[in-house]
Amino acid sequence: MIIDRLYGEVKNKGNVCVGLDTCLDYVPDNMMDRNASVEDILFEFNKRVIDATIDIVPCYKVQIAFYEAYGLKGMSAYKKTLEYIRNNGSIVIADIKRGDISSTAQMYAKAHFEGDFESDIITLNPYMGFDSIIPYLDYVEKKDKGLFILLRTSNGGAKDIQYLNVNGNEKLYNHVGDKLKEIALKYMGRCGYSSIGAVVGGTHLEEAEEIRNRLDNMFFLIPGYGAQGGKGSDVAHYLKNGNGGVVNSSRGIITAYKKYEDGIEKFDEYIRKAALNMKEDISSGSKVL
Ligand SMILES: O=C(O)c1cc(=O)[nH]c(=O)n1[C@@H]1O[C@H](COP(=O)(O)O)[C@@H](O)[C@H]1O
């Protein structure tokens, strides 16, 4: 199952998920060949980031909006990026946050688990209802695919809806978590986690321990590190013995070179350094717990 692969990769390479939220503003001048197309520029940038990190990170998350924004050429870069990651033996999470129902969801599943945009794991938004998850489950069961479903997100606005009290005095995200856990139990890997995981932002800490204990069979995608303020000692609360989750950083890694005077010349070195520092920060946070 995909979750066993991801668990194994985390065991060998740590918890850093590199977020390829790539836009032209992040591309250094020397990669901006005037004659090259947007497709080539975005893909070449991603390829450099991937080549600099693939031996030290377990997976990549590619946020589709950054490619959609550049139209067809952007989507070609998206396709090439997914293929490059998968062909080089790594795991790709397509951050598409879909959340529609029925026949539409079936087409989303086909669009992102087959064909041009095939990925290993996708992100979903369950807040339209649990029936919006069902059309993807066949791919989890029969095609070795995985889902990370939004539970408690990293943004400030998470409190607007996800924290509302339901069923007396229970937080909505806990209610959603319990339901997802039930579905997840049907797709358990040998590693003790399900191919259906949850997205929990690494920026709110108060409930981290409760969420980790309550959803003990669920692997977490943990965004919010770096640019949004999350630290290694924060996100470590969502891990179990250093595994059970991957921590995403997008801007914090792919724009790391901008902090240095010689950043453009040593682009690859600084990208790798940012991923290695983050890996160290998370693992020292885990040791303290
Ligand atoms: O599902 C996500 O990946 C996600 C969930 C969440 O709660 N918060 C969150 O920031 N994300 C995504 O994680 C990435 C964070 O980017 P940086 O803040 O640049 O590291 C973006 O692609 C967001 O869309």
The ligand as a Gaussian input file, in Angstrom:
#p B3LYP/6-31G(d) Opt

LIG

0 1
 O       -3.457000      20.867000       2.400000
 C       -2.445000      21.580000       2.508000
 O       -1.403000      21.247000       1.994000
 C       -2.513000      22.761000       3.392000
 C       -3.382000      22.678000       4.464000
 C       -3.310000      23.634000       5.482000
 O       -3.978000      23.524000       6.495000
 N       -2.445000      24.677000       5.339000
 C       -1.613000      24.811000       4.247000
 O       -0.823000      25.764000       4.208000
 N       -1.675000      23.869000       3.230000
 C       -0.814000      24.013000       2.029000
 O        0.554000      23.879000       2.420000
 C        1.376000      24.789000       1.693000
 C        2.036000      25.745000       2.651000
 O        2.969000      26.556000       1.994000
 P        4.096000      27.390000       2.786000
 O        3.373000      28.205000       3.805000
 O        4.736000      28.205000       1.707000
 O        5.025000      26.390000       3.415000
 C        0.472000      25.431000       0.660000
 O        0.514000      24.636000      -0.514000
 C       -0.906000      25.346000       1.286000
 O       -1.935000      25.301000       0.330000

